[in-house]
Amino acid sequence: MVTAYVMVKANTGEADRLKSQILDIEGVDDAHIVAGDVDIIAKVDVESPAAVKEIAADGIQHVAGVEDTQTYIAMD
């Protein structure tokens, strides 16, 4: 199992809607609106690093209102 965290920057005022849509993506285990440099942190639990890429690049980045993402794969 691969766990990753996707940091999401959202357009102004879009965080609540984006969180809901991100949680609907298969493989996204949890998502939280946070304060700081990013607006949402999504936790992804999948079988392979390729699946992380698919969720981040083809899923989360294509949600309308997402400005940018950064993905971190857990090492432990």
C-alpha positions in Angstrom: 0.0 0.0 0.0 1.2 3.5 -0.9 0.2 6.5 1.2 0.6 10.0 -0.3 -0.5 13.5 0.7 -1.6 15.9 -2.0 -1.3 19.6 -1.1 -4.0 21.6 -3.0 -4.1 25.3 -3.7 -7.6 26.5 -4.5 -9.1 29.5 -6.1 -10.4 32.0 -3.6 -13.7 30.8 -2.0 -13.6 27.3 -3.5 -12.1 25.2 -0.7 -15.4 23.8 0.6 -16.6 22.7 -2.8 -13.2 21.4 -3.8 -12.9 19.3 -0.7 -16.2 17.6 -1.4 -15.2 16.9 -5.0 -11.8 15.6 -4.0 -13.3 13.3 -1.4 -15.4 11.8 -4.3 -12.3 10.6 -6.2 -11.6 6.9 -5.7 -8.4 6.4 -3.7 -8.7 9.6 -1.7 -9.0 8.5 1.9 -9.5 11.8 3.6 -9.2 15.6 2.9 -8.9 18.6 5.2 -9.1 22.3 4.7 -6.1 23.9 6.3 -4.5 27.2 7.0 -1.1 28.1 5.5 0.5 27.9 2.0 -2.1 25.4 0.8 -5.8 25.2 1.2 -6.5 21.5 1.3 -4.5 18.4 2.2 -5.8 15.1 0.7 -4.6 11.7 1.9 -4.4 9.1 -0.8 -4.1 5.3 -0.1 -3.5 3.2 -3.2 -1.7 0.1 -4.4 1.2 1.7 -6.4 3.0 5.0 -7.0 1.5 5.0 -10.5 -2.0 5.1 -8.9 -0.9 8.2 -6.9 0.1 9.9 -10.1 -3.2 9.0 -11.7 -5.2 10.4 -8.8 -3.1 13.6 -8.4 -2.6 14.4 -12.1 -5.7 13.0 -13.7 -8.1 13.4 -10.8 -7.4 16.3 -8.4 -5.6 18.6 -10.9 -8.6 18.4 -13.2 -11.2 19.5 -10.6 -12.3 23.0 -11.6 -10.9 25.6 -9.1 -7.7 23.8 -8.4 -4.8 26.2 -9.0 -1.9 23.9 -8.1 -0.9 20.7 -6.4 2.2 19.2 -4.8 2.3 15.5 -4.0 4.4 13.8 -1.2 4.7 10.0 -0.9 5.0 8.7 2.7 8.2 6.7 3.2 7.2 4.8 6.3 
